[in-house]
Amino acid sequence: MTTMRAARLHGPRDLRVEHVARPAPPGPGEVMVRIKAVGVCGSDLHTYLDGRIGDTELGGPLVLGHEFAGVVEQAGDGATDGEGRALTVGQRVAVDPAQPCGRCELCRTGHPNLCIDHKFCGLWPTPGALQELLVVPADTCFAVPDSIDDEEAALLEPLGVAMHAVDLAHLRVGHSAAVIGAGPIGLWCAQMARLAGASPVWVTDRLPWRLDAARQLGAEPIHIEQQDPVEAILRATHGRGVDVAIEAAWSDEAALAQAADVLRPGGRLVVVGIASDDKLTLQHAAVRRKGLTIALCRRMKHTYPRAIRLAVEGRVGLRELASHRFDLGEADAALRCAADYEPGAVKVMVRW
């Protein structure tokens, strides 16, 4: 066949499944991946709802999707994965959507997530994974064992973001933590914080099914419409506050204020969420008087091998958060399900 299906976004809430040309064969150092599973991320929803994310605007029809896994369909010459192993046809892989240049100062000093000349699947103008086939640099692929299924392999990407956020938090055994927002990233941040030795870990949200998920992962849930989360956490810590707060909502003013207010003096705030209005607003006095350290999480770096090991060892829940599943032909329904917070929705998956 010379064509394939692809879900392309033409404007806000205008996602169409269309037949497009198959990609050209992979070149040297590239592979063609037959996509098997894609997770719907909150950052996809920014582009889906607003036609932009931050200052990156939709410039034409775009295939969304950056949490994905699949099978190598074709391999170009010298195709080796992210750990230097040869990739062959039929190999199952999880794919890092970031394609750093490898040449700039940030890449050379070990920070490819901050690359100034990168591409990112599903971010204009680079097509993402809501299509049947996609050609990617081979070194963005990571071989996964059969003990990890396609959905779990796709969800290694958001798990990696949560791991990077906890890395930035500099958590120590016995630290206390609060996670603002119980979406998938927030839930994995809470799980990673617990694995890093934090206790207790509070998670705040307004959706009861997401708070139930937080409880099942061993966190202390707080329903923000039933009690003041700041008062609850300060009361539980005898007025001290937590050592680390991770903002994993949409970085609006209320979520950021909540994160700052629950921190102890000298605490650390990690901002993971992306604001719809592209603004970061904090009360200056609140963060200055406490002498807070603020770190912003830019995607992930060097996390896939660690994430795969955690999944293989059964130390992290991946499929447990996958609540809704759609076919590629139902991609718009999948995005709407996540964007409209349909009851029970935690992690929405598209698979075929």
C-alpha positions in Angstrom: 0.0 0.0 0.0 1.2 3.5 -0.7 -1.0 5.2 1.9 -1.6 4.8 5.6 -4.0 6.3 8.2 -3.0 9.3 10.3 -4.9 11.5 12.8 -4.0 15.1 11.8 -5.0 18.2 13.8 -6.2 21.0 11.5 -7.1 23.5 14.2 -8.5 23.6 17.8 -10.6 20.4 18.4 -10.4 19.6 14.6 -8.7 16.2 14.5 -9.3 14.2 11.4 -8.3 10.6 10.5 -7.0 10.8 6.9 -5.1 8.7 4.4 -1.7 10.1 3.8 1.4 8.9 1.9 3.6 6.3 3.6 6.9 7.7 4.8 10.0 7.1 2.6 12.3 4.3 3.7 14.6 5.0 6.6 18.0 6.4 5.9 21.3 5.6 7.6 20.9 5.6 11.4 17.1 5.6 11.1 14.3 3.1 11.5 10.7 3.0 10.4 8.4 2.0 13.4 5.0 0.5 13.0 3.1 2.2 15.9 1.3 -0.1 18.3 0.3 2.2 21.2 0.1 5.9 22.0 -0.7 7.6 25.2 -2.6 10.9 25.3 -0.6 13.5 27.2 -1.7 16.8 28.8 0.7 18.6 26.5 -1.2 17.1 23.5 -4.3 18.6 24.9 -2.8 22.1 24.9 -2.3 21.9 21.1 -5.6 20.1 20.6 -7.6 22.7 22.6 -5.7 25.9 21.7 -3.8 25.2 18.5 -0.6 25.9 20.3 1.5 25.0 23.4 3.5 27.8 25.0 4.7 30.0 22.1 4.7 27.1 19.6 1.7 27.5 17.3 0.1 25.1 14.9 1.3 26.1 11.4 -0.7 23.5 9.4 -2.1 20.0 9.8 -0.1 18.1 12.4 0.0 14.5 13.6 -0.1 14.6 17.4 1.3 12.0 19.9 4.6 11.6 21.6 4.1 8.8 24.1 4.5 5.7 21.9 5.9 2.3 21.2 5.9 0.0 18.2 7.8 -2.5 16.1 10.7 -1.9 13.8 9.3 -2.2 10.3 12.5 -1.3 8.4 16.0 -0.4 9.6 18.5 1.8 7.8 22.2 1.2 7.6 24.0 1.4 11.0 20.7 1.6 13.0 21.6 1.2 16.6 19.3 2.0 19.6 19.8 4.4 22.5 22.2 1.9 24.2 24.3 1.2 21.1 22.7 -2.1 20.1 21.8 -3.0 16.5 18.1 -2.7 15.7 16.5 -5.4 13.5 13.2 -5.8 11.8 10.6 -7.1 14.3 12.3 -5.5 17.3 9.8 -4.1 19.8 10.8 -0.6 20.9 9.8 2.3 23.1 10.6 5.6 21.4 11.9 8.8 23.0 10.1 11.6 21.1 12.9 14.1 21.6 15.4 14.3 18.8 18.3 16.5 20.1 21.0 17.7 17.7 23.9 16.1 19.6 26.2 19.0 18.7 25.2 22.1 20.8 26.7 23.0 24.1 23.7 21.6 26.1 23.9 18.2 24.3 27.6 18.0 24.7 27.4 18.7 28.4 24.8 16.0 29.1 21.6 18.0 28.9 19.9 16.9 25.6 16.5 17.8 27.0 17.6 21.4 26.8 18.9 21.2 23.2 18.6 24.5 21.4 18.2 22.8 18.0 16.0 19.8 18.6 12.9 18.2 17.1 10.1 16.7 19.1 7.5 14.2 17.8 4.0 15.8 17.8 5.2 19.3 18.3 4.9 21.6 15.2 6.4 21.0 12.7 7.5 17.4 13.5 4.8 14.8 13.0 3.9 12.6 16.0 2.8 9.0 16.5 -1.0 9.0 15.8 -0.3 7.3 12.5 0.5 3.8 11.4 4.2 4.3 10.5 6.8 6.8 11.6 10.5 7.2 10.7 12.7 8.2 13.7 16.4 8.3 14.6 17.4 4.8 15.7 19.1 6.1 18.8 15.8 7.4 20.1 14.6 3.8 20.3 15.0 1.5 23.3 14.4 -2.2 23.0 11.8 -3.6 25.4 11.5 -7.2 26.5 8.4 -9.2 26.1 7.5 -8.8 29.7 6.6 -5.2 28.9 3.5 -4.9 26.7 2.9 -2.3 24.0 0.9 0.0 26.4 3.5 -0.2 29.1 6.3 0.5 26.6 4.5 3.7 25.4 4.0 4.9 29.0 7.7 4.7 29.7 7.9 8.3 28.2 5.6 10.0 30.8 7.2 7.8 33.5 10.5 9.2 32.4 9.2 12.8 32.9 8.1 11.9 36.4 11.6 10.3 37.1 13.3 13.5 35.9 11.0 15.6 38.1 12.0 13.6 41.1 15.6 13.8 40.1 15.3 17.6 40.1 13.6 17.5 43.5 16.8 16.1 45.1 14.7 13.9 47.4 16.3 12.1 50.3 15.1 9.2 52.3 12.6 10.4 54.9 11.8 13.7 53.1 8.1 14.6 52.9 6.5 15.6 49.6 3.4 17.0 48.1 2.3 16.5 44.5 -0.2 19.1 43.1 -2.4 17.4 40.5 -3.3 13.7 40.2 -3.1 13.3 36.5 -0.9 10.6 35.1 2.3 12.6 35.5 1.4 13.6 39.1 0.5 10.0 40.0 3.8 8.8 38.6 5.7 11.6 40.4 4.1 10.4 43.7 5.1 6.8 43.0 8.7 7.8 42.1 8.9 10.0 45.2 7.9 7.1 47.3 10.4 4.8 45.6 13.1 7.5 46.3 12.3 7.2 50.0 9.9 10.1 50.6 7.2 9.6 53.3 4.6 10.8 53.6 3.6 11.9 50.1 0.4 13.9 49.7 -1.4 14.3 46.4 -4.1 16.9 45.8 -6.8 17.0 43.1 -10.5 17.5 42.6 -11.4 14.3 40.7 -12.3 11.5 43.1 -11.2 8.6 40.7 -7.8 10.1 40.4 -7.5 10.5 44.1 -8.5 6.8 44.5 -5.6 6.0 42.1 -3.3 8.1 44.3 -4.4 6.1 47.4 -3.8 2.8 45.6 -0.2 3.9 44.9 0.4 4.6 48.6 0.0 8.4 48.6 -2.2 10.4 50.9 -5.0 12.0 48.8 -6.5 15.4 49.5 -9.7 16.4 47.7 -9.3 20.2 47.2 -13.0 20.9 47.1 -13.6 19.1 50.4 -10.8 20.6 52.5 -8.1 23.3 52.1 -5.0 21.3 51.0 -2.6 23.9 52.5 -4.3 23.8 55.9 -4.4 20.0 55.8 -0.7 19.5 55.0 0.4 22.2 57.4 -1.7 20.6 60.1 -0.3 17.2 59.4 3.3 18.5 59.5 2.7 20.6 62.7 3.1 23.8 60.7 6.5 22.9 59.2 5.4 22.1 55.6 6.9 19.5 53.2 10.5 19.3 52.0 9.5 19.0 48.3 6.4 20.1 46.3 5.9 19.0 42.7 3.4 21.0 40.7 2.0 18.6 38.1 -1.3 20.3 37.1 -1.5 23.1 34.5 0.7 25.5 36.4 -2.1 28.0 36.9 -1.8 30.6 39.7 -3.8 28.6 42.2 -1.8 25.4 41.7 1.6 27.2 42.0 0.4 29.1 45.1 -0.7 25.8 46.7 2.7 24.3 45.9 4.6 27.2 47.4 2.4 27.5 50.5 2.8 23.8 51.5 6.6 24.0 51.4 8.8 24.5 54.5 11.3 27.3 54.5 14.3 26.3 52.3 12.1 23.7 50.5 12.3 22.8 46.8 9.5 23.5 44.2 9.6 21.5 41.0 7.3 22.8 38.2 6.2 20.1 35.7 2.9 21.5 34.4 2.6 23.7 31.4 0.4 26.8 31.7 -2.3 27.5 29.1 -1.6 31.2 29.1 2.2 30.6 28.9 2.8 32.5 32.2 4.4 31.4 35.5 2.9 33.4 38.4 4.1 33.1 42.0 3.7 35.5 44.9 7.2 37.0 45.3 7.0 37.4 49.1 5.8 33.8 49.5 8.8 32.2 47.7 11.4 34.8 48.7 10.7 34.8 52.5 10.9 31.0 52.5 14.1 31.0 50.4 12.6 28.4 48.1 14.6 26.7 45.3 12.5 26.5 42.1 13.3 24.1 39.3 11.4 23.7 36.1 11.1 20.2 34.5 11.9 20.2 30.8 10.8 16.8 29.6 13.3 14.1 30.7 16.9 12.9 30.2 18.7 9.6 30.4 15.6 7.9 31.9 14.6 5.1 29.5 17.0 2.4 30.7 16.1 3.1 34.4 12.4 3.2 33.5 12.6 -0.2 31.7 14.3 -1.8 34.7 11.6 -0.5 37.0 8.9 -1.9 34.8 10.6 -5.3 34.4 11.0 -5.6 38.1 7.4 -4.7 38.7 8.3 -1.7 40.9 6.1 0.8 39.0 2.5 0.7 37.9 2.1 1.5 34.2 -1.0 -0.2 32.7 -2.8 0.3 36.0 -3.3 4.0 35.1 -4.5 3.2 31.5 -8.3 3.8 32.0 -9.6 4.3 28.4 -8.7 2.7 25.1 -9.5 3.8 21.6 -8.6 2.7 18.1 -6.7 5.0 15.8 -9.9 5.7 13.9 -11.3 7.0 17.2 -8.4 9.4 17.9 -10.6 12.5 18.2 -12.8 10.7 20.7 -9.7 9.8 22.7 -8.5 13.4 22.8 -12.0 14.6 23.8 -12.2 12.0 26.5 -9.0 13.3 28.1 -9.7 17.0 27.4 -13.2 16.8 28.9 -12.1 14.8 32.0 -14.7 12.1 31.3 -15.6 10.2 34.5 -12.9 7.6 35.3 -10.4 9.0 32.8 -6.8 8.9 34.0 -4.5 7.8 31.1 -6.2 7.6 27.7 -4.6 5.2 25.2 -4.9 4.9 21.4 -3.8 1.5 20.1 -4.2 -0.7 17.1 
